[in-house]
Amino acid sequence: MNLQTDNAQLTDLKRLINFLSPISQESWEKVKSLFIEKALKKGEYFVKAGEYAKEMGFLYEGIIRAFYRNIEGVEYIKHFFVGPTFCGGYSSLVNGVMNQINQEALTDCKILVVNFADFIALYDTCHDVERAARVLAESYYAQKERRELEIVLLNADKRYEIFQREYPGIEQKITQYHIASYLGITPTQLSRIRKKNAGR
């Protein structure tokens, strides 16, 4: 469904873009005209591994996990998208390569979706939009680097502490399996950490 008028979701989208880097009202009118509303049911995918990503999403309600499976079928969760935030197969979108990371709804989700090719076509005339997109890409890179260092340098207790701080309230909405996968530990190890923390 096309978005013809401002609503709460568009207000959140505009606020997030302006947080990255302010854009003009003229640019905003062009941006918002490109987005359509989409719903994902729990268990549905926003993008799958093996596909070429074409859409970028603004998740404004719900939780999506980004994960991959190795050849043995073991899953590794790289990231949780918790609205309001952007989501999508970024490397695939930017580089035109096959997507490698699945993005699956862990809850029912509501998303505003834009065709990425249409979005980047705005860059020629809307330099403020291009600047906001660059800041978003830089923040993703910094986040990815920080996450990789956490996995290598920090013990499980510290990683769990950071998880709780970065994703407040999410533990009541997703499974212990998903949290353990994100932390790089087993559900049994997670249970022990929780019991230890509860006893403090």
Secondary structure, DSSP 8 states (H G I E B T S, - for coil): -B--S--HHHHHHHHHHHHHS---HHHHHHHHTT-EEEEE-TT-EEE-TTS---EEEEEEESEEEEEEE-TT--EEEEEEEESSEEES-HHHHHH------EEEESS-EEEEEEEHHHHHGGGGT-HHHHHHHHHHHHHHHHHHHHHHHHHHHS-HHHHHHHHHHHSTTGGGTS-HHHHHHHHTS-HHHHHHHHHHHHT-
